[in-house]
Amino acid sequence: MSSVVKNGGLAPGGFNFDAKLRRESTDVEDMFLAHISGMDTLARGLRNVEKLIEDGSLDELVHKRYQSFDSEIGALIEAGKGDFEMLEKKVLEWGEPTVPSGKQELAEILFQSAL
């Protein structure tokens, strides 16, 4: 829902919504209820994503997580200009990289706090 809101809605394009029957739910009423439940969940997500966007904590965490993409090498790779030879030279020059934490646990806490 965050992507939908940040991009100004669904247009142009659309949204793939599916309500599959599970377990022993086999009749038309079950399908009807599955769609209602799914649409309610979608609406709840739309309401809650506003909290996440306004707070900005999750967006900040994602930005920090992928900030290396904005570095010199990251930008070259994204632009399709970085090759394995260039990367090998950098690895030999810099040595073993320090891998920062992805902060997955914090991301889940921030997400859950908006529910």
Chimera marker file (.cmm) of the C-alpha trace (Angstrom):
<marker_set name="trace">
<marker id="1" x="0.000" y="0.000" z="0.000" r="1" g="1" b="0" radius="0.5"/>
<marker id="2" x="2.919" y="2.301" z="0.625" r="1" g="1" b="0" radius="0.5"/>
<marker id="3" x="3.933" y="2.133" z="-3.029" r="1" g="1" b="0" radius="0.5"/>
<marker id="4" x="0.362" y="2.809" z="-4.150" r="1" g="1" b="0" radius="0.5"/>
<marker id="5" x="0.065" y="5.901" z="-1.938" r="1" g="1" b="0" radius="0.5"/>
<marker id="6" x="3.551" y="7.236" z="-2.754" r="1" g="1" b="0" radius="0.5"/>
<marker id="7" x="2.833" y="6.916" z="-6.478" r="1" g="1" b="0" radius="0.5"/>
<marker id="8" x="-0.450" y="8.807" z="-6.281" r="1" g="1" b="0" radius="0.5"/>
<marker id="9" x="-2.805" y="5.846" z="-6.589" r="1" g="1" b="0" radius="0.5"/>
<marker id="10" x="-3.292" y="2.953" z="-8.957" r="1" g="1" b="0" radius="0.5"/>
<marker id="11" x="-3.465" y="4.726" z="-12.310" r="1" g="1" b="0" radius="0.5"/>
<marker id="12" x="-2.129" y="3.997" z="-14.815" r="1" g="1" b="0" radius="0.5"/>
<marker id="13" x="-2.256" y="0.287" z="-14.280" r="1" g="1" b="0" radius="0.5"/>
<marker id="14" x="-4.140" y="-1.590" z="-11.661" r="1" g="1" b="0" radius="0.5"/>
<marker id="15" x="-4.017" y="-3.810" z="-8.642" r="1" g="1" b="0" radius="0.5"/>
<marker id="16" x="-4.109" y="-7.598" z="-8.553" r="1" g="1" b="0" radius="0.5"/>
<marker id="17" x="-6.588" y="-8.668" z="-5.883" r="1" g="1" b="0" radius="0.5"/>
<marker id="18" x="-7.167" y="-12.324" z="-5.149" r="1" g="1" b="0" radius="0.5"/>
<marker id="19" x="-9.360" y="-14.098" z="-2.611" r="1" g="1" b="0" radius="0.5"/>
<marker id="20" x="-8.689" y="-17.817" z="-2.779" r="1" g="1" b="0" radius="0.5"/>
<marker id="21" x="-10.771" y="-20.278" z="-0.856" r="1" g="1" b="0" radius="0.5"/>
<marker id="22" x="-8.829" y="-22.350" z="1.622" r="1" g="1" b="0" radius="0.5"/>
<marker id="23" x="-9.443" y="-25.408" z="3.749" r="1" g="1" b="0" radius="0.5"/>
<marker id="24" x="-13.043" y="-26.594" z="3.555" r="1" g="1" b="0" radius="0.5"/>
<marker id="25" x="-14.531" y="-23.268" z="2.415" r="1" g="1" b="0" radius="0.5"/>
<marker id="26" x="-16.233" y="-24.386" z="-0.761" r="1" g="1" b="0" radius="0.5"/>
<marker id="27" x="-19.474" y="-22.544" z="-1.392" r="1" g="1" b="0" radius="0.5"/>
<marker id="28" x="-20.416" y="-19.186" z="-2.905" r="1" g="1" b="0" radius="0.5"/>
<marker id="29" x="-20.930" y="-17.564" z="0.495" r="1" g="1" b="0" radius="0.5"/>
<marker id="30" x="-17.351" y="-18.484" z="1.437" r="1" g="1" b="0" radius="0.5"/>
<marker id="31" x="-16.062" y="-16.794" z="-1.718" r="1" g="1" b="0" radius="0.5"/>
<marker id="32" x="-18.176" y="-13.727" z="-0.952" r="1" g="1" b="0" radius="0.5"/>
<marker id="33" x="-16.850" y="-13.553" z="2.627" r="1" g="1" b="0" radius="0.5"/>
<marker id="34" x="-13.270" y="-14.066" z="1.442" r="1" g="1" b="0" radius="0.5"/>
<marker id="35" x="-13.582" y="-11.042" z="-0.848" r="1" g="1" b="0" radius="0.5"/>
<marker id="36" x="-15.107" y="-8.914" z="1.924" r="1" g="1" b="0" radius="0.5"/>
<marker id="37" x="-12.327" y="-9.908" z="4.315" r="1" g="1" b="0" radius="0.5"/>
<marker id="38" x="-9.676" y="-9.223" z="1.690" r="1" g="1" b="0" radius="0.5"/>
<marker id="39" x="-11.065" y="-5.791" z="0.861" r="1" g="1" b="0" radius="0.5"/>
<marker id="40" x="-11.314" y="-4.945" z="4.571" r="1" g="1" b="0" radius="0.5"/>
<marker id="41" x="-7.657" y="-5.909" z="4.981" r="1" g="1" b="0" radius="0.5"/>
<marker id="42" x="-6.726" y="-3.775" z="1.977" r="1" g="1" b="0" radius="0.5"/>
<marker id="43" x="-8.622" y="-0.797" z="3.452" r="1" g="1" b="0" radius="0.5"/>
<marker id="44" x="-6.957" y="-1.288" z="6.842" r="1" g="1" b="0" radius="0.5"/>
<marker id="45" x="-3.578" y="-1.323" z="5.121" r="1" g="1" b="0" radius="0.5"/>
<marker id="46" x="-4.407" y="1.905" z="3.317" r="1" g="1" b="0" radius="0.5"/>
<marker id="47" x="-5.320" y="3.612" z="6.586" r="1" g="1" b="0" radius="0.5"/>
<marker id="48" x="-2.249" y="2.340" z="8.407" r="1" g="1" b="0" radius="0.5"/>
<marker id="49" x="0.247" y="3.198" z="5.685" r="1" g="1" b="0" radius="0.5"/>
<marker id="50" x="-0.553" y="6.858" z="6.296" r="1" g="1" b="0" radius="0.5"/>
<marker id="51" x="0.939" y="6.496" z="9.790" r="1" g="1" b="0" radius="0.5"/>
<marker id="52" x="4.100" y="4.920" z="8.374" r="1" g="1" b="0" radius="0.5"/>
<marker id="53" x="4.544" y="7.613" z="5.738" r="1" g="1" b="0" radius="0.5"/>
<marker id="54" x="3.884" y="10.517" z="8.122" r="1" g="1" b="0" radius="0.5"/>
<marker id="55" x="6.228" y="9.114" z="10.771" r="1" g="1" b="0" radius="0.5"/>
<marker id="56" x="9.016" y="8.578" z="8.235" r="1" g="1" b="0" radius="0.5"/>
<marker id="57" x="10.964" y="6.132" z="10.428" r="1" g="1" b="0" radius="0.5"/>
<marker id="58" x="10.571" y="3.163" z="8.099" r="1" g="1" b="0" radius="0.5"/>
<marker id="59" x="11.480" y="5.232" z="5.022" r="1" g="1" b="0" radius="0.5"/>
<marker id="60" x="14.572" y="6.513" z="6.840" r="1" g="1" b="0" radius="0.5"/>
<marker id="61" x="15.568" y="2.965" z="7.765" r="1" g="1" b="0" radius="0.5"/>
<marker id="62" x="15.161" y="1.777" z="4.169" r="1" g="1" b="0" radius="0.5"/>
<marker id="63" x="17.191" y="4.751" z="2.922" r="1" g="1" b="0" radius="0.5"/>
<marker id="64" x="20.012" y="3.918" z="5.346" r="1" g="1" b="0" radius="0.5"/>
<marker id="65" x="19.860" y="0.245" z="4.417" r="1" g="1" b="0" radius="0.5"/>
<marker id="66" x="20.424" y="0.986" z="0.736" r="1" g="1" b="0" radius="0.5"/>
<marker id="67" x="22.603" y="4.110" z="0.987" r="1" g="1" b="0" radius="0.5"/>
<marker id="68" x="25.541" y="2.235" z="-0.547" r="1" g="1" b="0" radius="0.5"/>
<marker id="69" x="23.588" y="2.320" z="-3.817" r="1" g="1" b="0" radius="0.5"/>
<marker id="70" x="24.289" y="6.072" z="-3.851" r="1" g="1" b="0" radius="0.5"/>
<marker id="71" x="28.037" y="5.599" z="-3.378" r="1" g="1" b="0" radius="0.5"/>
<marker id="72" x="30.443" y="5.879" z="-6.287" r="1" g="1" b="0" radius="0.5"/>
<marker id="73" x="30.486" y="2.132" z="-6.957" r="1" g="1" b="0" radius="0.5"/>
<marker id="74" x="26.796" y="1.665" z="-6.218" r="1" g="1" b="0" radius="0.5"/>
<marker id="75" x="25.883" y="4.378" z="-8.715" r="1" g="1" b="0" radius="0.5"/>
<marker id="76" x="28.128" y="2.807" z="-11.371" r="1" g="1" b="0" radius="0.5"/>
<marker id="77" x="26.541" y="-0.609" z="-10.853" r="1" g="1" b="0" radius="0.5"/>
<marker id="78" x="23.021" y="0.829" z="-10.999" r="1" g="1" b="0" radius="0.5"/>
<marker id="79" x="23.899" y="2.693" z="-14.195" r="1" g="1" b="0" radius="0.5"/>
<marker id="80" x="25.206" y="-0.537" z="-15.738" r="1" g="1" b="0" radius="0.5"/>
<marker id="81" x="28.743" y="0.863" z="-15.919" r="1" g="1" b="0" radius="0.5"/>
<marker id="82" x="30.366" y="-1.238" z="-13.187" r="1" g="1" b="0" radius="0.5"/>
<marker id="83" x="31.976" y="-4.477" z="-14.310" r="1" g="1" b="0" radius="0.5"/>
<marker id="84" x="33.591" y="-7.395" z="-12.512" r="1" g="1" b="0" radius="0.5"/>
<marker id="85" x="37.122" y="-6.240" z="-13.318" r="1" g="1" b="0" radius="0.5"/>
<marker id="86" x="36.525" y="-2.850" z="-11.700" r="1" g="1" b="0" radius="0.5"/>
<marker id="87" x="34.891" y="-4.524" z="-8.696" r="1" g="1" b="0" radius="0.5"/>
<marker id="88" x="37.769" y="-6.978" z="-8.336" r="1" g="1" b="0" radius="0.5"/>
<marker id="89" x="40.267" y="-4.091" z="-8.252" r="1" g="1" b="0" radius="0.5"/>
<marker id="90" x="38.246" y="-2.355" z="-5.531" r="1" g="1" b="0" radius="0.5"/>
<marker id="91" x="37.984" y="-5.559" z="-3.472" r="1" g="1" b="0" radius="0.5"/>
<marker id="92" x="41.744" y="-6.074" z="-3.670" r="1" g="1" b="0" radius="0.5"/>
<marker id="93" x="42.322" y="-2.418" z="-2.775" r="1" g="1" b="0" radius="0.5"/>
<marker id="94" x="39.871" y="-2.251" z="0.139" r="1" g="1" b="0" radius="0.5"/>
<marker id="95" x="40.013" y="-5.783" z="1.512" r="1" g="1" b="0" radius="0.5"/>
<marker id="96" x="37.174" y="-7.542" z="3.293" r="1" g="1" b="0" radius="0.5"/>
<marker id="97" x="34.086" y="-5.303" z="3.529" r="1" g="1" b="0" radius="0.5"/>
<marker id="98" x="32.263" y="-4.507" z="6.726" r="1" g="1" b="0" radius="0.5"/>
<marker id="99" x="28.695" y="-5.638" z="6.255" r="1" g="1" b="0" radius="0.5"/>
<marker id="100" x="26.278" y="-3.360" z="8.121" r="1" g="1" b="0" radius="0.5"/>
<marker id="101" x="23.185" y="-4.756" z="9.774" r="1" g="1" b="0" radius="0.5"/>
<marker id="102" x="20.019" y="-4.643" z="7.695" r="1" g="1" b="0" radius="0.5"/>
<marker id="103" x="18.087" y="-3.794" z="10.893" r="1" g="1" b="0" radius="0.5"/>
<marker id="104" x="15.306" y="-6.222" z="9.965" r="1" g="1" b="0" radius="0.5"/>
<marker id="105" x="14.068" y="-6.499" z="13.556" r="1" g="1" b="0" radius="0.5"/>
<marker id="106" x="13.741" y="-2.719" z="13.827" r="1" g="1" b="0" radius="0.5"/>
<marker id="107" x="11.939" y="-2.581" z="10.478" r="1" g="1" b="0" radius="0.5"/>
<marker id="108" x="9.409" y="-5.131" z="11.715" r="1" g="1" b="0" radius="0.5"/>
<marker id="109" x="8.850" y="-3.188" z="14.940" r="1" g="1" b="0" radius="0.5"/>
<marker id="110" x="8.278" y="0.054" z="13.009" r="1" g="1" b="0" radius="0.5"/>
<marker id="111" x="5.870" y="-1.710" z="10.668" r="1" g="1" b="0" radius="0.5"/>
<marker id="112" x="3.954" y="-3.412" z="13.493" r="1" g="1" b="0" radius="0.5"/>
<marker id="113" x="3.656" y="-0.148" z="15.415" r="1" g="1" b="0" radius="0.5"/>
<marker id="114" x="1.501" y="1.282" z="12.622" r="1" g="1" b="0" radius="0.5"/>
<marker id="115" x="-1.032" y="-1.553" z="12.787" r="1" g="1" b="0" radius="0.5"/>
<link id1="1" id2="2" r="1" g="1" b="0" radius="0.2"/>
<link id1="2" id2="3" r="1" g="1" b="0" radius="0.2"/>
<link id1="3" id2="4" r="1" g="1" b="0" radius="0.2"/>
<link id1="4" id2="5" r="1" g="1" b="0" radius="0.2"/>
<link id1="5" id2="6" r="1" g="1" b="0" radius="0.2"/>
<link id1="6" id2="7" r="1" g="1" b="0" radius="0.2"/>
<link id1="7" id2="8" r="1" g="1" b="0" radius="0.2"/>
<link id1="8" id2="9" r="1" g="1" b="0" radius="0.2"/>
<link id1="9" id2="10" r="1" g="1" b="0" radius="0.2"/>
<link id1="10" id2="11" r="1" g="1" b="0" radius="0.2"/>
<link id1="11" id2="12" r="1" g="1" b="0" radius="0.2"/>
<link id1="12" id2="13" r="1" g="1" b="0" radius="0.2"/>
<link id1="13" id2="14" r="1" g="1" b="0" radius="0.2"/>
<link id1="14" id2="15" r="1" g="1" b="0" radius="0.2"/>
<link id1="15" id2="16" r="1" g="1" b="0" radius="0.2"/>
<link id1="16" id2="17" r="1" g="1" b="0" radius="0.2"/>
<link id1="17" id2="18" r="1" g="1" b="0" radius="0.2"/>
<link id1="18" id2="19" r="1" g="1" b="0" radius="0.2"/>
<link id1="19" id2="20" r="1" g="1" b="0" radius="0.2"/>
<link id1="20" id2="21" r="1" g="1" b="0" radius="0.2"/>
<link id1="21" id2="22" r="1" g="1" b="0" radius="0.2"/>
<link id1="22" id2="23" r="1" g="1" b="0" radius="0.2"/>
<link id1="23" id2="24" r="1" g="1" b="0" radius="0.2"/>
<link id1="24" id2="25" r="1" g="1" b="0" radius="0.2"/>
<link id1="25" id2="26" r="1" g="1" b="0" radius="0.2"/>
<link id1="26" id2="27" r="1" g="1" b="0" radius="0.2"/>
<link id1="27" id2="28" r="1" g="1" b="0" radius="0.2"/>
<link id1="28" id2="29" r="1" g="1" b="0" radius="0.2"/>
<link id1="29" id2="30" r="1" g="1" b="0" radius="0.2"/>
<link id1="30" id2="31" r="1" g="1" b="0" radius="0.2"/>
<link id1="31" id2="32" r="1" g="1" b="0" radius="0.2"/>
<link id1="32" id2="33" r="1" g="1" b="0" radius="0.2"/>
<link id1="33" id2="34" r="1" g="1" b="0" radius="0.2"/>
<link id1="34" id2="35" r="1" g="1" b="0" radius="0.2"/>
<link id1="35" id2="36" r="1" g="1" b="0" radius="0.2"/>
<link id1="36" id2="37" r="1" g="1" b="0" radius="0.2"/>
<link id1="37" id2="38" r="1" g="1" b="0" radius="0.2"/>
<link id1="38" id2="39" r="1" g="1" b="0" radius="0.2"/>
<link id1="39" id2="40" r="1" g="1" b="0" radius="0.2"/>
<link id1="40" id2="41" r="1" g="1" b="0" radius="0.2"/>
<link id1="41" id2="42" r="1" g="1" b="0" radius="0.2"/>
<link id1="42" id2="43" r="1" g="1" b="0" radius="0.2"/>
<link id1="43" id2="44" r="1" g="1" b="0" radius="0.2"/>
<link id1="44" id2="45" r="1" g="1" b="0" radius="0.2"/>
<link id1="45" id2="46" r="1" g="1" b="0" radius="0.2"/>
<link id1="46" id2="47" r="1" g="1" b="0" radius="0.2"/>
<link id1="47" id2="48" r="1" g="1" b="0" radius="0.2"/>
<link id1="48" id2="49" r="1" g="1" b="0" radius="0.2"/>
<link id1="49" id2="50" r="1" g="1" b="0" radius="0.2"/>
<link id1="50" id2="51" r="1" g="1" b="0" radius="0.2"/>
<link id1="51" id2="52" r="1" g="1" b="0" radius="0.2"/>
<link id1="52" id2="53" r="1" g="1" b="0" radius="0.2"/>
<link id1="53" id2="54" r="1" g="1" b="0" radius="0.2"/>
<link id1="54" id2="55" r="1" g="1" b="0" radius="0.2"/>
<link id1="55" id2="56" r="1" g="1" b="0" radius="0.2"/>
<link id1="56" id2="57" r="1" g="1" b="0" radius="0.2"/>
<link id1="57" id2="58" r="1" g="1" b="0" radius="0.2"/>
<link id1="58" id2="59" r="1" g="1" b="0" radius="0.2"/>
<link id1="59" id2="60" r="1" g="1" b="0" radius="0.2"/>
<link id1="60" id2="61" r="1" g="1" b="0" radius="0.2"/>
<link id1="61" id2="62" r="1" g="1" b="0" radius="0.2"/>
<link id1="62" id2="63" r="1" g="1" b="0" radius="0.2"/>
<link id1="63" id2="64" r="1" g="1" b="0" radius="0.2"/>
<link id1="64" id2="65" r="1" g="1" b="0" radius="0.2"/>
<link id1="65" id2="66" r="1" g="1" b="0" radius="0.2"/>
<link id1="66" id2="67" r="1" g="1" b="0" radius="0.2"/>
<link id1="67" id2="68" r="1" g="1" b="0" radius="0.2"/>
<link id1="68" id2="69" r="1" g="1" b="0" radius="0.2"/>
<link id1="69" id2="70" r="1" g="1" b="0" radius="0.2"/>
<link id1="70" id2="71" r="1" g="1" b="0" radius="0.2"/>
<link id1="71" id2="72" r="1" g="1" b="0" radius="0.2"/>
<link id1="72" id2="73" r="1" g="1" b="0" radius="0.2"/>
<link id1="73" id2="74" r="1" g="1" b="0" radius="0.2"/>
<link id1="74" id2="75" r="1" g="1" b="0" radius="0.2"/>
<link id1="75" id2="76" r="1" g="1" b="0" radius="0.2"/>
<link id1="76" id2="77" r="1" g="1" b="0" radius="0.2"/>
<link id1="77" id2="78" r="1" g="1" b="0" radius="0.2"/>
<link id1="78" id2="79" r="1" g="1" b="0" radius="0.2"/>
<link id1="79" id2="80" r="1" g="1" b="0" radius="0.2"/>
<link id1="80" id2="81" r="1" g="1" b="0" radius="0.2"/>
<link id1="81" id2="82" r="1" g="1" b="0" radius="0.2"/>
<link id1="82" id2="83" r="1" g="1" b="0" radius="0.2"/>
<link id1="83" id2="84" r="1" g="1" b="0" radius="0.2"/>
<link id1="84" id2="85" r="1" g="1" b="0" radius="0.2"/>
<link id1="85" id2="86" r="1" g="1" b="0" radius="0.2"/>
<link id1="86" id2="87" r="1" g="1" b="0" radius="0.2"/>
<link id1="87" id2="88" r="1" g="1" b="0" radius="0.2"/>
<link id1="88" id2="89" r="1" g="1" b="0" radius="0.2"/>
<link id1="89" id2="90" r="1" g="1" b="0" radius="0.2"/>
<link id1="90" id2="91" r="1" g="1" b="0" radius="0.2"/>
<link id1="91" id2="92" r="1" g="1" b="0" radius="0.2"/>
<link id1="92" id2="93" r="1" g="1" b="0" radius="0.2"/>
<link id1="93" id2="94" r="1" g="1" b="0" radius="0.2"/>
<link id1="94" id2="95" r="1" g="1" b="0" radius="0.2"/>
<link id1="95" id2="96" r="1" g="1" b="0" radius="0.2"/>
<link id1="96" id2="97" r="1" g="1" b="0" radius="0.2"/>
<link id1="97" id2="98" r="1" g="1" b="0" radius="0.2"/>
<link id1="98" id2="99" r="1" g="1" b="0" radius="0.2"/>
<link id1="99" id2="100" r="1" g="1" b="0" radius="0.2"/>
<link id1="100" id2="101" r="1" g="1" b="0" radius="0.2"/>
<link id1="101" id2="102" r="1" g="1" b="0" radius="0.2"/>
<link id1="102" id2="103" r="1" g="1" b="0" radius="0.2"/>
<link id1="103" id2="104" r="1" g="1" b="0" radius="0.2"/>
<link id1="104" id2="105" r="1" g="1" b="0" radius="0.2"/>
<link id1="105" id2="106" r="1" g="1" b="0" radius="0.2"/>
<link id1="106" id2="107" r="1" g="1" b="0" radius="0.2"/>
<link id1="107" id2="108" r="1" g="1" b="0" radius="0.2"/>
<link id1="108" id2="109" r="1" g="1" b="0" radius="0.2"/>
<link id1="109" id2="110" r="1" g="1" b="0" radius="0.2"/>
<link id1="110" id2="111" r="1" g="1" b="0" radius="0.2"/>
<link id1="111" id2="112" r="1" g="1" b="0" radius="0.2"/>
<link id1="112" id2="113" r="1" g="1" b="0" radius="0.2"/>
<link id1="113" id2="114" r="1" g="1" b="0" radius="0.2"/>
<link id1="114" id2="115" r="1" g="1" b="0" radius="0.2"/>
</marker_set>
